[in-house]
Structures are given as C-alpha cells and as structure tokens.
Amino acid sequence: MKVTKTDVVRSGMPDYFKIYTKWIEHYKRSGDQQSKMYAYHYARVAEEMGQATIDDDVTMDDLLGDQ
C-alpha cells in the first residue's frame, strides 16, 4: 500500500496522514501487527478526508514480507 499526502488542509480537522505515518513508523520499528492495522485504518480515513491518496498495489512481495 502506497499512501501519498495531498495538499488539502482543513482547519479543525486532525491530520490523519500524520497519524498514519506515526503508526506505520511504530510498526516498522516494532513489527507489531496491531500498529499496522491502525496505520492502514488511518490511511483510509486520510483518504476519505482528502488528505491522502492510496495506491493499493498488492504484490506477492507484500504478502510474503509479513511472514
């Protein structure tokens, strides 16, 4: 999954892309699968709010990388 930040800024709304990046970094450091789940959740929320775009490129490398 490739998540890219957009230029959309809305006052009064949390920066869900930033929340995603914190969770994905925690996952990369710890390997904790729940952190990865939270990261993907916030990536999707960021996409819904226009703060990010997601390219769902699922390859065998992605699937085998978590084993």
SEKEVEX-758400 format. One record per residue: residue number from 0; residue in one letter; x, y, z of N, C-alpha, C, O, CB in turn. Coordinates in steps of 0.02 Angstrom, whole numbers, plus 50000, padded with zeros to 5 digits. Glycine has a CB too. Layout:
BEGIN
<rec num="NUM" residu="A" n_xx="X" n_yy="Y" n_zz="Z" ca_xx="X" ca_yy="Y" ca_zz="Z" c_xx="X" c_yy="Y" c_zz="Z" o_xx="X" o_yy="Y" o_zz="Z" cb_xx="X" cb_yy="Y" cb_zz="Z"/>
...
END
This chain:
BEGIN
<rec num="0" residu="M" n_xx="50043" n_yy="49941" n_zz="50000" ca_xx="50000" ca_yy="50000" ca_zz="50000" c_xx="50045" c_yy="50062" c_zz="50000" o_xx="50088" o_yy="50069" o_zz="50043" cb_xx="49951" cb_yy="50000" cb_zz="50062"/>
<rec num="1" residu="K" n_xx="50035" n_yy="50105" n_zz="49951" ca_xx="50073" ca_yy="50167" ca_zz="49948" c_xx="50026" c_yy="50225" c_zz="49964" o_xx="49976" o_yy="50235" o_zz="49928" cb_xx="50107" cb_yy="50176" cb_zz="49878"/>
<rec num="2" residu="V" n_xx="50041" n_yy="50262" n_zz="50016" ca_xx="49999" ca_yy="50318" ca_zz="50038" c_xx="50037" c_yy="50382" c_zz="50025" o_xx="50095" o_yy="50389" o_zz="50045" cb_xx="49980" cb_yy="50311" cb_zz="50114"/>
<rec num="3" residu="T" n_xx="50005" n_yy="50429" n_zz="49990" ca_xx="50037" ca_yy="50491" ca_zz="49971" c_xx="49996" c_yy="50549" c_zz="49998" o_xx="49935" o_yy="50552" o_zz="49991" cb_xx="50044" cb_yy="50497" cb_zz="49894"/>
<rec num="4" residu="K" n_xx="50030" n_yy="50596" n_zz="50031" ca_xx="49997" ca_yy="50655" ca_zz="50059" c_xx="49975" c_yy="50702" c_zz="50003" o_xx="50009" o_yy="50711" o_zz="49953" cb_xx="50045" cb_yy="50692" cb_zz="50108"/>
<rec num="5" residu="T" n_xx="49915" n_yy="50732" n_zz="50013" ca_xx="49891" ca_yy="50783" ca_zz="49966" c_xx="49901" c_yy="50852" c_zz="49997" o_xx="49926" o_yy="50857" o_zz="50054" cb_xx="49815" cb_yy="50771" cb_zz="49949"/>
<rec num="6" residu="D" n_xx="49884" n_yy="50903" n_zz="49961" ca_xx="49892" ca_yy="50972" ca_zz="49985" c_xx="49830" c_yy="50999" c_zz="50021" o_xx="49827" o_yy="51058" o_zz="50037" cb_xx="49909" cb_yy="51017" cb_zz="49928"/>
<rec num="7" residu="V" n_xx="49781" n_yy="50956" n_zz="50033" ca_xx="49719" ca_yy="50978" ca_zz="50064" c_xx="49731" c_yy="50992" c_zz="50139" o_xx="49756" o_yy="50950" o_zz="50175" cb_xx="49663" cb_yy="50924" cb_zz="50055"/>
<rec num="8" residu="V" n_xx="49711" n_yy="51052" n_zz="50160" ca_xx="49716" ca_yy="51071" ca_zz="50230" c_xx="49648" c_yy="51097" c_zz="50252" o_xx="49621" o_yy="51143" o_zz="50221" cb_xx="49773" cb_yy="51126" cb_zz="50242"/>
<rec num="9" residu="R" n_xx="49621" n_yy="51068" n_zz="50304" ca_xx="49556" ca_yy="51089" ca_zz="50331" c_xx="49564" c_yy="51107" c_zz="50404" o_xx="49587" o_yy="51065" o_zz="50444" cb_xx="49501" cb_yy="51034" cb_zz="50321"/>
<rec num="10" residu="S" n_xx="49547" n_yy="51167" n_zz="50422" ca_xx="49554" ca_yy="51187" ca_zz="50492" c_xx="49503" c_yy="51150" c_zz="50535" o_xx="49447" o_yy="51136" o_zz="50513" cb_xx="49545" cb_yy="51263" cb_zz="50500"/>
<rec num="11" residu="G" n_xx="49523" n_yy="51135" n_zz="50595" ca_xx="49479" ca_yy="51100" ca_zz="50641" c_xx="49476" c_yy="51025" c_zz="50631" o_xx="49439" o_yy="50990" o_zz="50666" cb_xx="49411" cb_yy="51127" cb_zz="50635"/>
<rec num="12" residu="M" n_xx="49514" n_yy="50998" n_zz="50583" ca_xx="49513" ca_yy="50926" ca_zz="50570" c_xx="49583" c_yy="50898" c_zz="50587" o_xx="49633" o_yy="50927" o_zz="50569" cb_xx="49494" cb_yy="50911" cb_zz="50496"/>
<rec num="13" residu="P" n_xx="49585" n_yy="50841" n_zz="50621" ca_xx="49650" ca_yy="50810" ca_zz="50635" c_xx="49687" c_yy="50793" c_zz="50571" o_xx="49656" o_yy="50781" o_zz="50519" cb_xx="49641" cb_yy="50747" cb_zz="50678"/>
<rec num="14" residu="D" n_xx="49753" n_yy="50791" n_zz="50575" ca_xx="49794" ca_yy="50772" ca_zz="50518" c_xx="49801" c_yy="50696" c_zz="50519" o_xx="49846" o_yy="50668" o_zz="50549" cb_xx="49865" cb_yy="50807" cb_zz="50521"/>
<rec num="15" residu="Y" n_xx="49754" n_yy="50663" n_zz="50484" ca_xx="49752" ca_yy="50590" ca_zz="50485" c_xx="49812" c_yy="50560" c_zz="50449" o_xx="49833" o_yy="50504" o_zz="50465" cb_xx="49688" cb_yy="50566" cb_zz="50453"/>
<rec num="16" residu="F" n_xx="49840" n_yy="50595" n_zz="50401" ca_xx="49900" ca_yy="50570" ca_zz="50367" c_xx="49958" c_yy="50567" c_zz="50417" o_xx="49997" o_yy="50519" o_zz="50417" cb_xx="49919" cb_yy="50616" cb_zz="50307"/>
<rec num="17" residu="K" n_xx="49964" n_yy="50617" n_zz="50459" ca_xx="50017" ca_yy="50618" ca_zz="50510" c_xx="50007" c_yy="50560" c_zz="50560" o_xx="50055" o_yy="50528" o_zz="50581" cb_xx="50018" cb_yy="50686" cb_zz="50548"/>
<rec num="18" residu="I" n_xx="49944" n_yy="50547" n_zz="50578" ca_xx="49929" ca_yy="50491" ca_zz="50623" c_xx="49949" c_yy="50426" c_zz="50590" o_xx="49979" o_yy="50382" o_zz="50622" cb_xx="49854" cb_yy="50490" cb_zz="50643"/>
<rec num="19" residu="Y" n_xx="49933" n_yy="50419" n_zz="50525" ca_xx="49954" ca_yy="50360" ca_zz="50487" c_xx="50029" c_yy="50351" c_zz="50489" o_xx="50054" o_yy="50296" o_zz="50503" cb_xx="49930" cb_yy="50365" cb_zz="50414"/>
<rec num="20" residu="T" n_xx="50067" n_yy="50405" n_zz="50477" ca_xx="50140" ca_yy="50399" ca_zz="50475" c_xx="50169" c_yy="50378" c_zz="50542" o_xx="50217" o_yy="50340" o_zz="50545" cb_xx="50171" cb_yy="50465" cb_zz="50453"/>
<rec num="21" residu="K" n_xx="50140" n_yy="50403" n_zz="50596" ca_xx="50164" ca_yy="50383" ca_zz="50663" c_xx="50152" c_yy="50308" c_zz="50675" o_xx="50195" o_yy="50274" o_zz="50702" cb_xx="50129" cb_yy="50425" cb_zz="50718"/>
<rec num="22" residu="W" n_xx="50093" n_yy="50283" n_zz="50656" ca_xx="50078" ca_yy="50212" ca_zz="50666" c_xx="50121" c_yy="50168" c_zz="50621" o_xx="50144" o_yy="50115" o_zz="50643" cb_xx="50004" cb_yy="50199" cb_zz="50653"/>
<rec num="23" residu="I" n_xx="50131" n_yy="50188" n_zz="50558" ca_xx="50171" ca_yy="50146" ca_zz="50513" c_xx="50244" c_yy="50144" c_zz="50535" o_xx="50277" o_yy="50093" o_zz="50529" cb_xx="50165" cb_yy="50171" cb_zz="50440"/>
<rec num="24" residu="E" n_xx="50269" n_yy="50200" n_zz="50561" ca_xx="50338" ca_yy="50200" ca_zz="50588" c_xx="50343" c_yy="50155" c_zz="50649" o_xx="50392" o_yy="50119" o_zz="50658" cb_xx="50359" cb_yy="50272" cb_zz="50606"/>
<rec num="25" residu="H" n_xx="50292" n_yy="50156" n_zz="50692" ca_xx="50292" ca_yy="50112" ca_zz="50751" c_xx="50292" c_yy="50039" c_zz="50728" o_xx="50327" o_yy="49997" o_zz="50757" cb_xx="50230" cb_yy="50126" cb_zz="50796"/>
<rec num="26" residu="Y" n_xx="50252" n_yy="50024" n_zz="50677" ca_xx="50250" ca_yy="49956" ca_zz="50650" c_xx="50318" c_yy="49935" c_zz="50624" o_xx="50341" o_yy="49879" o_zz="50637" cb_xx="50198" cb_yy="49950" cb_zz="50594"/>
<rec num="27" residu="K" n_xx="50351" n_yy="49980" n_zz="50587" ca_xx="50417" ca_yy="49963" ca_zz="50559" c_xx="50469" c_yy="49951" c_zz="50613" o_xx="50513" o_yy="49909" o_zz="50605" cb_xx="50440" cb_yy="50020" cb_zz="50512"/>
<rec num="28" residu="R" n_xx="50464" n_yy="49988" n_zz="50668" ca_xx="50511" ca_yy="49980" ca_zz="50724" c_xx="50497" c_yy="49917" c_zz="50764" o_xx="50543" o_yy="49881" o_zz="50784" cb_xx="50510" cb_yy="50040" cb_zz="50770"/>
<rec num="29" residu="S" n_xx="50432" n_yy="49904" n_zz="50776" ca_xx="50414" ca_yy="49850" ca_zz="50823" c_xx="50391" c_yy="49785" c_zz="50790" o_xx="50397" o_yy="49731" o_zz="50819" cb_xx="50360" cb_yy="49875" cb_zz="50868"/>
<rec num="30" residu="G" n_xx="50365" n_yy="49791" n_zz="50728" ca_xx="50337" ca_yy="49732" ca_zz="50696" c_xx="50269" c_yy="49713" c_zz="50723" o_xx="50242" o_yy="49660" o_zz="50706" cb_xx="50384" cb_yy="49674" cb_zz="50704"/>
<rec num="31" residu="D" n_xx="50240" n_yy="49756" n_zz="50765" ca_xx="50175" ca_yy="49744" ca_zz="50796" c_xx="50120" c_yy="49748" c_zz="50743" o_xx="50109" o_yy="49802" o_zz="50714" cb_xx="50162" cb_yy="49794" cb_zz="50853"/>
<rec num="32" residu="Q" n_xx="50085" n_yy="49693" n_zz="50732" ca_xx="50033" ca_yy="49691" ca_zz="50680" c_xx="49974" c_yy="49737" c_zz="50695" o_xx="49942" o_yy="49763" o_zz="50649" cb_xx="50007" cb_yy="49620" cb_zz="50672"/>
<rec num="33" residu="Q" n_xx="49959" n_yy="49749" n_zz="50758" ca_xx="49905" ca_yy="49794" ca_zz="50775" c_xx="49922" c_yy="49865" c_zz="50754" o_xx="49878" o_yy="49903" o_zz="50734" cb_xx="49889" cb_yy="49792" cb_zz="50851"/>
<rec num="34" residu="S" n_xx="49986" n_yy="49884" n_zz="50759" ca_xx="50008" ca_yy="49950" ca_zz="50737" c_xx="49997" c_yy="49957" c_zz="50662" o_xx="49978" o_yy="50011" o_zz="50638" cb_xx="50081" cb_yy="49961" cb_zz="50755"/>
<rec num="35" residu="K" n_xx="50010" n_yy="49904" n_zz="50625" ca_xx="50000" ca_yy="49905" ca_zz="50552" c_xx="49926" c_yy="49913" c_zz="50537" o_xx="49907" o_yy="49950" o_zz="50491" cb_xx="50027" cb_yy="49840" cb_zz="50520"/>
<rec num="36" residu="M" n_xx="49883" n_yy="49878" n_zz="50574" ca_xx="49811" ca_yy="49884" ca_zz="50565" c_xx="49788" c_yy="49956" c_zz="50577" o_xx="49749" o_yy="49983" o_zz="50537" cb_xx="49774" cb_yy="49836" cb_zz="50612"/>
<rec num="37" residu="Y" n_xx="49812" n_yy="49987" n_zz="50631" ca_xx="49794" ca_yy="50057" ca_zz="50645" c_xx="49820" c_yy="50103" c_zz="50589" o_xx="49785" o_yy="50149" o_zz="50568" cb_xx="49823" cb_yy="50079" cb_zz="50713"/>
<rec num="38" residu="A" n_xx="49881" n_yy="50091" n_zz="50566" ca_xx="49909" ca_yy="50132" ca_zz="50512" c_xx="49865" c_yy="50129" c_zz="50451" o_xx="49850" o_yy="50181" o_zz="50422" cb_xx="49980" cb_yy="50109" cb_zz="50496"/>
<rec num="39" residu="Y" n_xx="49846" n_yy="50070" n_zz="50430" ca_xx="49804" ca_yy="50063" ca_zz="50371" c_xx="49735" c_yy="50095" c_zz="50382" o_xx="49707" o_yy="50124" o_zz="50336" cb_xx="49796" cb_yy="49988" cb_zz="50353"/>
<rec num="40" residu="H" n_xx="49709" n_yy="50089" n_zz="50442" ca_xx="49645" ca_yy="50121" ca_zz="50457" c_xx="49650" c_yy="50197" c_zz="50447" o_xx="49608" o_yy="50226" o_zz="50413" cb_xx="49623" cb_yy="50105" cb_zz="50530"/>
<rec num="41" residu="Y" n_xx="49701" n_yy="50227" n_zz="50477" ca_xx="49708" ca_yy="50300" ca_zz="50472" c_xx="49727" c_yy="50322" c_zz="50401" o_xx="49711" o_yy="50378" o_zz="50382" cb_xx="49760" cb_yy="50325" cb_zz="50521"/>
<rec num="42" residu="A" n_xx="49760" n_yy="50280" n_zz="50363" ca_xx="49772" ca_yy="50295" ca_zz="50293" c_xx="49707" c_yy="50301" c_zz="50256" o_xx="49697" o_yy="50346" o_zz="50215" cb_xx="49818" cb_yy="50242" cb_zz="50261"/>
<rec num="43" residu="R" n_xx="49661" n_yy="50255" n_zz="50269" ca_xx="49595" ca_yy="50256" ca_zz="50236" c_xx="49554" c_yy="50317" c_zz="50258" o_xx="49519" o_yy="50347" o_zz="50218" cb_xx="49557" cb_yy="50191" cb_zz="50250"/>
<rec num="44" residu="V" n_xx="49558" n_yy="50334" n_zz="50322" ca_xx="49523" ca_yy="50394" ca_zz="50347" c_xx="49552" c_yy="50456" c_zz="50313" o_xx="49515" o_yy="50500" o_zz="50291" cb_xx="49529" cb_yy="50399" cb_zz="50425"/>
<rec num="45" residu="A" n_xx="49619" n_yy="50459" n_zz="50308" ca_xx="49651" ca_yy="50516" ca_zz="50275" c_xx="49628" c_yy="50521" c_zz="50202" o_xx="49617" o_yy="50576" o_zz="50177" cb_xx="49728" cb_yy="50509" cb_zz="50278"/>
<rec num="46" residu="E" n_xx="49621" n_yy="50464" n_zz="50169" ca_xx="49597" ca_yy="50464" ca_zz="50100" c_xx="49525" c_yy="50490" c_zz="50097" o_xx="49509" o_yy="50530" o_zz="50053" cb_xx="49601" cb_yy="50393" cb_zz="50071"/>
<rec num="47" residu="E" n_xx="49483" n_yy="50468" n_zz="50142" ca_xx="49413" ca_yy="50490" ca_zz="50143" c_xx="49407" c_yy="50566" c_zz="50155" o_xx="49362" o_yy="50599" o_zz="50129" cb_xx="49373" cb_yy="50452" cb_zz="50197"/>
<rec num="48" residu="M" n_xx="49454" n_yy="50593" n_zz="50195" ca_xx="49453" ca_yy="50664" ca_zz="50210" c_xx="49491" c_yy="50706" c_zz="50159" o_xx="49495" o_yy="50767" o_zz="50165" cb_xx="49482" cb_yy="50676" cb_zz="50279"/>
<rec num="49" residu="G" n_xx="49517" n_yy="50673" n_zz="50108" ca_xx="49553" ca_yy="50709" ca_zz="50055" c_xx="49625" c_yy="50727" c_zz="50073" o_xx="49656" o_yy="50765" o_zz="50037" cb_xx="49516" cb_yy="50770" cb_zz="50038"/>
<rec num="50" residu="Q" n_xx="49651" n_yy="50699" n_zz="50128" ca_xx="49718" ca_yy="50715" ca_zz="50150" c_xx="49771" c_yy="50670" c_zz="50119" o_xx="49831" o_yy="50683" o_zz="50126" cb_xx="49722" cb_yy="50711" cb_zz="50225"/>
<rec num="51" residu="A" n_xx="49750" n_yy="50616" n_zz="50085" ca_xx="49797" ca_yy="50568" ca_zz="50057" c_xx="49765" c_yy="50532" c_zz="49999" o_xx="49704" o_yy="50529" o_zz="49991" cb_xx="49821" cb_yy="50518" cb_zz="50111"/>
<rec num="52" residu="T" n_xx="49808" n_yy="50503" n_zz="49957" ca_xx="49786" ca_yy="50456" ca_zz="49906" c_xx="49819" c_yy="50389" c_zz="49920" o_xx="49874" o_yy="50387" o_zz="49947" cb_xx="49802" cb_yy="50482" cb_zz="49834"/>
<rec num="53" residu="I" n_xx="49784" n_yy="50336" n_zz="49903" ca_xx="49810" ca_yy="50269" ca_zz="49916" c_xx="49814" c_yy="50230" c_zz="49851" o_xx="49766" o_yy="50228" o_zz="49812" cb_xx="49766" cb_yy="50231" cb_zz="49968"/>
<rec num="54" residu="D" n_xx="49873" n_yy="50200" n_zz="49839" ca_xx="49882" ca_yy="50156" ca_zz="49782" c_xx="49887" c_yy="50086" c_zz="49811" o_xx="49937" o_yy="50067" o_zz="49841" cb_xx="49946" cb_yy="50175" cb_zz="49740"/>
<rec num="55" residu="D" n_xx="49834" n_yy="50046" n_zz="49801" ca_xx="49832" ca_yy="49978" ca_zz="49828" c_xx="49867" c_yy="49930" c_zz="49781" o_xx="49836" o_yy="49894" o_zz="49742" cb_xx="49759" cb_yy="49955" cb_zz="49838"/>
<rec num="56" residu="D" n_xx="49934" n_yy="49930" n_zz="49784" ca_xx="49974" ca_yy="49885" ca_zz="49743" c_xx="49993" c_yy="49825" c_zz="49785" o_xx="50044" o_yy="49826" o_zz="49819" cb_xx="50037" cb_yy="49922" cb_zz="49714"/>
<rec num="57" residu="V" n_xx="49953" n_yy="49773" n_zz="49782" ca_xx="49967" ca_yy="49713" ca_zz="49822" c_xx="50004" c_yy="49664" c_zz="49776" o_xx="49978" o_yy="49642" o_zz="49725" cb_xx="49900" cb_yy="49681" cb_zz="49850"/>
<rec num="58" residu="T" n_xx="50064" n_yy="49648" n_zz="49797" ca_xx="50104" ca_yy="49600" ca_zz="49759" c_xx="50122" c_yy="49542" c_zz="49805" o_xx="50109" o_yy="49545" o_zz="49865" cb_xx="50168" cb_yy="49634" cb_zz="49731"/>
<rec num="59" residu="M" n_xx="50150" n_yy="49491" n_zz="49777" ca_xx="50171" ca_yy="49434" ca_zz="49817" c_xx="50225" c_yy="49455" c_zz="49868" o_xx="50229" o_yy="49426" o_zz="49922" cb_xx="50197" cb_yy="49378" cb_zz="49772"/>
<rec num="60" residu="D" n_xx="50267" n_yy="49504" n_zz="49850" ca_xx="50318" ca_yy="49528" ca_zz="49897" c_xx="50285" c_yy="49556" c_zz="49960" o_xx="50309" o_yy="49543" o_zz="50015" cb_xx="50361" cb_yy="49582" cb_zz="49863"/>
<rec num="61" residu="D" n_xx="50231" n_yy="49593" n_zz="49952" ca_xx="50195" ca_yy="49620" ca_zz="50011" c_xx="50167" c_yy="49563" c_zz="50053" o_xx="50171" o_yy="49565" o_zz="50114" cb_xx="50139" cb_yy="49667" cb_zz="49989"/>
<rec num="62" residu="L" n_xx="50138" n_yy="49515" n_zz="50020" ca_xx="50106" ca_yy="49460" ca_zz="50057" c_xx="50158" c_yy="49417" c_zz="50093" o_xx="50146" o_yy="49394" o_zz="50149" cb_xx="50064" cb_yy="49417" cb_zz="50010"/>
<rec num="63" residu="L" n_xx="50214" n_yy="49405" n_zz="50061" ca_xx="50266" ca_yy="49363" ca_zz="50091" c_xx="50309" c_yy="49400" c_zz="50141" o_xx="50342" o_yy="49369" o_zz="50182" cb_xx="50309" cb_yy="49333" cb_zz="50037"/>
<rec num="64" residu="G" n_xx="50310" n_yy="49466" n_zz="50137" ca_xx="50352" ca_yy="49506" ca_zz="50181" c_xx="50333" c_yy="49503" c_zz="50253" o_xx="50375" o_yy="49514" o_zz="50296" cb_xx="50352" cb_yy="49576" cb_zz="50159"/>
<rec num="65" residu="D" n_xx="50270" n_yy="49489" n_zz="50269" ca_xx="50248" ca_yy="49488" ca_zz="50338" c_xx="50256" c_yy="49421" c_zz="50373" o_xx="50239" o_yy="49413" o_zz="50431" cb_xx="50176" cb_yy="49508" cb_zz="50342"/>
<rec num="66" residu="Q" n_xx="50282" n_yy="49372" n_zz="50337" ca_xx="50289" ca_yy="49305" ca_zz="50367" c_xx="50350" c_yy="49300" c_zz="50409" o_xx="50364" o_yy="49247" o_zz="50438" cb_xx="50290" cb_yy="49252" cb_zz="50313"/>
END
